[in-house]
Amino acid sequence: MKTVNQQSILRELLEQDTVRKNLSVAELVEKILSRKEGRLTATGAIQAETGRYTGRSPNDKFIVKDDVTEQKVDWGKVNQPISETTFEHLYEKVLHHLSNQDEIYSFKGFAGADPQYRLPMEVINEFAWHNLFAQQLFIRPSEEELATHTSDFTVISAPTFKAVPEIDGTTSETFIIISFKQRVVLIGGTEYAGEIKKSIFSVMNYLLPQQDVLSMHCSANIGQEGDVALFFGLSGTGKTTLSADPHRRLIGDDEHAWSNRGVFNIEGGCYAKCVNLSRENEPQIFDAIRFGSVLENVVLDEETRLPDYNNTSLTENTRAAYPIDNIDNIVQPSIAGHPNTIVFLTADAFGVLPPISKLTKEQAMYHFLSGYTSKLAGTERGITSPEATFSTCFGSPFLPLHASTYAEMLGEKIDQFNANVYLVNTGWTGGAYGEGSRMKLSHTRAMVHAALEGELNSTEMVQDDIFGLSMPTHCPGVPDEVLIPKKTWKDAQAYEQKAKELAQKFHDNFKKFNGVSQQIQNAGPTFLSK
């Protein structure tokens, strides 16, 4: 529970007449413009810039280590501990900082579309545009729900409050701290709105598995026949793009949960990467960015005020936040049955993984635990070009519990519901990053479509002799030679060298998983250097 002092300070803060509670989109837009926090674009969206922090700050993220979390959290580089005393002192300083602002903004809503598992939450913001962001990304309450809303978790964001590491016990001026005991997320020193979204995802990744519900970093959609598909992958691998399919209804963009009732969306909006966005390639996302949407670090044409999605002078991590109902073809509420198909997305900077391969259950578990992809430029501070990385369960930065918790739950559900699993490479082909080219989106769409429609079930498969993956020899809409990575490289020897290099990285990474069955260990790359 919160200390008496903190409870009283928070209560006094929320009772001040400077607090603007659950303002409408139009009211927030007026506030943003009058406070010069952002600009109105020609499409009606708000454009805001986040200064030096244009991505997440993983080194500044902490979880309070206390009697609630000590034995549950997987402590380490990702889940850094911070003391209760340090948190409480910083918490009070932030509340005092906010109490001295001319205005602050509160949004009450929910995380989790299934009423049985949803989390009532409140987001308190120093910036009006952050509050608009929160309203678009989380689930908005009805008037009746708002009248009876009691928050079970509170996010407090104060970007202009800068920590002093020597005094406040942080690593920099920025901090993102979660206290599961006090049910508070404390954010300061960064204007990047994505921290608000991802902090609640981390909260749900802690709470839901303890209710026997698997929380997942994935997008989801549903076909005309009711078949459900999940798309796992880190930022920039194509979750948003591939799940926004005009022939399928969108369940959600980025964060889902899988209970014994089926799949449900954790959010009420989409946070789409929009670098090089065009109506031709991604019409649903392009047209969803309208009045009330938030464009983050997107450069505007000074004369027309039209967004220039090809301009990455501020960052490559340009983003658009909009409510899910800005997309016409959606499921409302965002709840569906059990998945038929699961797709693991990876952006392979080595350019050696097949564009699509079908996985056995053991291979699925191996690649889920591995979570291989490339961190793309801009998604984190300091990342300027793709870097090979392994992110457990395709969401390691947001998983407070041990990886085995999520992996075992997924394995059980794949078994129980007989889901087909595919590994799809949306990264490079014909060579590594800098030599090859990025996989064509049209080809990826065709392969995913074939997987979802069952068209690959009867296709001849060949096994890759380095990774042990089953690759189709033919897929409608894709040249046959594209399907076999080795055939896309000019130098076969260079391909083999690069493929073996990546295979060894898989093996080296997997050594950290203790207690994994031999069957799952054997499902990795068949090549192993002596």
N, C-alpha and C positions, 0 to 999 in steps of 0.2 A: 504494500500500500504506500501511497505518497505520504511523506511526512506532513504533520499538521501545518507547518510553515509553508511548504510548497503547495499544499491544497488551498490554503487561504490566498496565497499570491496568485495562483492560477484563477481561482474563483473571482478575486477582485479584478484581475485583468479582464476576464470575460464579461464582467458586469459594467465595465467602463463604457461611457457613451461614445468612445472612439472606436468601438468594435463594430464592424459592419458584418452582419450575419446572413449567410445564404443569399447574397445578392443575386439578382437575375443576371444572365449573360449580358444584356444590354447595359445594366447598371455598372457591371464590372468593366465593360469596354469604356464607358464614360469616365470611370475613375482612372483607368490606365492612361487614357489620352490626356485628361486634365492634369495628371501627375507626371506626364511625360515619361512614363515607364516603357512605352512602346509606341509604335506607329500603326495607323490603319492602312492596310494594303488595298489595292484595286479590287481584290477578290472579296474584301470584307473581313479577312482574317487580321489578327493582331500580330505584328512582328516585334519581337523583343530580342535583345542581345544580352549575353551572359558574361561579358568581360573576359577575364583571363581563364575562367573555368568553363570550358566548352564541352566537358565530358565528366564522367564520374571520377571521384577521388578515392580509389580503393584503399590507399594507405592511410586515409584519415577516417576510416570507418571502424567503429568499436561496438562491442556488446558489453553491457555491465555484467561483471562476474559477481554473482551473489548466490544465496542459498537456493534460488529458483533455477538458475542456469548452470551452476558449476559442474554438475554431473551430466548435463544433457547436451551442451554445446560442444561442437568439434573445434576446440580452441587451436589457434595457429595463426598463420600469416593472413588468412582470409577473415577469420573471426577473432580479431584482436581483443583481449580483455581490457577493461578499464574498471577502476574501483568505484564502489558505491559513493564514497566520499567525493571523489573527483567529479562524478556525474552530478551529484546534488549541488555542489558549489557552482558548477557551470550552468545547471538548470536554473537556479535562482538568478544568476546574472543575466541570463537570456530573458527571463520573464520581466525583470526590472527594465531591461533595454526596450522590450516591446511596450511596456506600460508608459514609456516616455515618447512614443511615436504619436504623430497627429492622428493617424488612422491605422488600424490593423483589420484583417479580414478572416472570417471564420466560415468554413464549409463543413456541414455535417452530411455524411453519406455512408456508403457501405463498400466493403470489399467482399466479393463473392455473390454470384447471382442466385445460388440456391439458398432460399431462406433458412434451410436447416443448418447451413454452415457459414452463413455470411457474418462478417465482422462489422458491427457499427463503429464508425470512426469519425474523428473530427480533425480537420486540417486548419491550423492557425498560421496565417502568413503576414509577413511584413509588407510584401509586395502584392498589389492587386492582380498583376498578371500571373503570379504564382497561384493565386486563389482561383483564377479562371482556368488555369492549367489543371488544378486539382478537380475542379468541377467537371471538366471535360473528360478526365481520365478515370475517375472513380464512378461508382454507381450512384446516381442522383435519386434522392428519396421523393416519394409523392408527398403532397401536403399532409396527408393523414400520417404517413410514416415519420415525417419531420416533427409533427406535433408530439409524438411519443418517443422520439429518438433519444437514446442514452448511450453516449460514446463508451466503447470498451477499449479504445486505443486513441491516443492523441499524437498528431504530428505537429511539431512546432518549428517553423522555419524563419530564421532571422539572418538573412544574407549579409547585412551591414554590420552585424556583430562579429568582430574578429577576435579569435582566441589568442592568448599570449602563451605559447607552449611552456615557457619556463614557470609560469604561474598556474596555468589551467590544466597542465598534464596532457596536452594534445601533442601531435607531431608537427602541426603547422597551425596557421590561422583558421583552417577549415576543420570541421568535425561533423560526423554523422554518427550519432550514438543511439543505440536502442536499449531501453531498460524494459525487460519483460516483466519484471517485478512491479514496476510503477506504471507499466503500459503506456510508455512515452517514447517517441522518437524525437531527438533533438538535433536540429540541423543549423549550422551557422557558417559564415565565412565564404559561402559559395552561392552564386546566383543560378547555377545550373539546375533547372527544374526537375531533371531526371532523377535527382537524388530523392525527391519526394515520392515518386512512383516506385522506385526500386526499394526504398526502405520498407514500404508496406508489403511488397512482395517477400522480402526477407522475413517479415513478421508472420505472414501466412505460411511460409515454408517451415516455420517453427511450430505454429499452432495446429495446422491441419493434420500432419502425420500423427499427431497425438490423439486425433479423432478417427484414426484409421482411414484417412483421406490422403491420396498422393497429390502433392502440389507439384506443378510442372512449368518449366520455362518453355512454353510452346504456344503456337497458334492452333486454331481448330476451325474446321468447316464441315458442312454436311451436304451430301448429294441429294438428288431428287428422289432416290429410293430410300433415303434415311440412313445411308452409310456415312459414318463419321470418320474423319481423318485428323490426325495430330501431326504438327510440324515442329520438331525440336530444332534448336539451333541458337547460337549466340547472335548478338547484334551484328547486322550486316550480312547474314547468311541467306536471307530471303524469306524469313517467316511471314512477315507482313505481306510482301509482294505475292508469294505463292498461295497464301490462304485467301487473299482477296481475288477470288475466282468468279467471273460473271456467271459461270454455270453451276456454282455451288453457293449455298448460303453460309455466310460467315458467323461462326459462334463467337470468336474472339481473336484478338490480335497477338497477344504476347504471353499471357499468364492464365493458366487453367488448373483445375483440380479434377481428380478422378475418384469418385466415391462409389459405394456399392449401388448408387442410383444412376450413375453415368457421369458424363463430363459437364462441368460448368465453368463459365468465365469468371475470373477473379475481378476483372475490371469492367468499366462501363465505357471505355474509349480506346483509341488507338494512338500510339506514339511512333509514328512512322519515320524512318530515315527518308529524306527527300533530296539527297544529292543526285543530280542529273534526272530528277523526276520529270516525266512527260506524260501527257494525256495518251499518247500513242502506246507507250509501254505499260503504264499503270493507270488506266482510266478511272478506276474506282477511287484510288487514293487521291489522284489529281483533283477530281471533282468533289471530293469530301472536304477539301480545304476551303471553307467559306466562312461566313460571318460567325464569330464566336470561336473559331479555331485559333490556335496559337502557333505561329511560326517562330522557331527558335534558331537564332543565328543565321537566318536566310537573308542574303543580300537583296535589297530592292533596287529597281531602276529608279533613279531619282526623279525622273520626269513622269513616268507612267505609274509608279508605285506598284508595278507588277513584280512578283518574286522572280529572281533569276536563280533557278535551281542548279544551274551549271557553275555558278560562282562560288568557289570554296575559299575565298580570301579570309573569311573569319574562322572557318573550320570545315573539315569534311563531314563532321558529325552534325549536319543540319537536320532539323527535326520538325515534324508537324504533329500537333496534338489536337485531336478532334473527337467528338462523341461518336460512339459506334453507330448510332442511328443516322449519321451523315452518309452512311453507306446504305444503299437501297436494299441490297440483297442480304439481309441478316436474319438471324433467329432471335425472336423476342418472346420471353426472356432468354438470355444466353445460356440455355441448358439443352443438353442432348443426351442420347444414349451412349452405349459403350463403343469405343473405337474399333473399326474394322481394319484400318490401315494406319501405320505409324511411320513417319518419315524423319530420319535423322539428316539434318542439313549441315554440311561442312564447306567452308571456303578454303580449299586446299591450295596453299601458296606454292607447294612443291609441284603441282600440276601432274600428279601421278595417280591419284585415286580415280576409279571409274566414275563417270558422270551419274551412273545409277547401278546399284547392285542389291540383290535380295539377300537378306540375312537370316541365318538360322536363329533360334532363340538364344543359343549360347553366344553367337556373334553379336546379336542385339545387345546382350548384357555387357559384352566386352566393349563395344563401341559406345554404349551409354555411359559406362564408368569412365572410359577414356575421354570422351567429349572433345575429340580433336577438331580444331579449326584454325583459322588465322585471325588474330586480333587485327581489325581493320583500322585504318587511320582515323583518328578523331574520337573513337569510342571511349578512350581513356586519355588523360593528360600524358603527353610524352610519346604517344604512339603516332608516328608519322608515316610509316609504311607497314604493310602486312608482316606479322610475326607469327610463326608457328607456335601454337599453344595447346595445352590440354586442360579443358575446364570440365571437371567431373559433372556428369549428368547434364551437360550443356548449360550449366548455370551455377558453377562453383562460387562466384562472388556473392550469391544470394542464398546459400544453403547453410543455415546455422547448425543443423544436425549432421551426424556422420553420413558419409556418402552411401554407406551400405543400407541405411534406412530407406532412402529413395529408390536405390537400385533393386533391393529385394521386393519392394512393393510393386515396382514396374514389372519385374519378372513374373510375379504371381499373377498380375492382371493380364499379361500377354498370354500366359498359359490358360487362365480361366476363360478368356474371351476369344482365344485363337486369332489374335491380330497378326496380320502380315507386316513385316518390318523391312524398310528399305533404307539404304545409305545413299544420299544424293550429294554429289559434289557440285556446288555452285561457284567454285573457285576457278582455277586456271587449267587450261588445256593446251597441248602442243608445246609445253615448256613451263618452267617455273615462272614466278612473278618477275617481271622485267624482261622475259624472253617470250613466253607464251602469251595467250590472250585469255580474257575472262570468258567463261562459258556463256554462250548465247542464251538469253532469257527464253527465247522462243523454243530452244531445244530442251531446256529444263522444264518448261511448262508441258511440253509434249510428253516427256518421260514421266513426270508426275501424274499427268492425266492417264497415261497407259497403266501406271501402277494402281491408281484409284479405281479404274474401270476393269481391272483384272486381266488386261490385255497381255501382261507379261507372264501370266501363270502358265501359258502353254508355249511360250517362246523358248527356243533353244538357248541354253546357258553354257558359258565356258568359265572355267575357274582361273582367276589370276594366280600365277605361280609364285608371287611374292606376298600378296596380302590374303590369299585364300578366299577371295570374294567371288561370288557367282554373278557374272555379267551377261546381260542379254546380248545376243548377236544381232538382233533387229528390234527396232521400236518405231512405230508410225510417226512420221514427221521429223525423224532424226537420221542423218546419214550414218550408215553402218560403221564407217571408220571412226566416227566420233565416240562410239560406245566402248572402244577398246583403247585405253590411254596410250599404250605403246605405239599404236599405229598413227597417232597424231604428232609424235615427235619426229623430227628430221633425223636425229641421231639416236638409234636404239640403245647404244651403249650408254649414252648420257642419261637416257631414261632409266635404265636399270640401276645405274649408280645413284640417281636421285631417289628412286623408289626404295632401294635398300637403305638409304640414309633415313628416310621417313619411317620405314619399318622398324629400324633400330630405335628410333625415338619412341615409337609405340611401346616396344618392349621395356625400354628404360623407365618410361612413365608408369607402366603397370606394376612395377616392382613395389610401389608404395601401398598397394592393396593387399592387406594381409587377410588370410582366411577365405579368399575367393576359391571356389572349387576348381579342380584341375581342368574340368570340361570347359569352363569359361576362360581360363588362362590359355588353353590350347586353341581357342577360337580367334586368337589374334593373328597377325601376319605370320606366314609360314617361314619367312626368312629370318634368320638370327645369325649375326656375325659371331665368329669364334673369339 
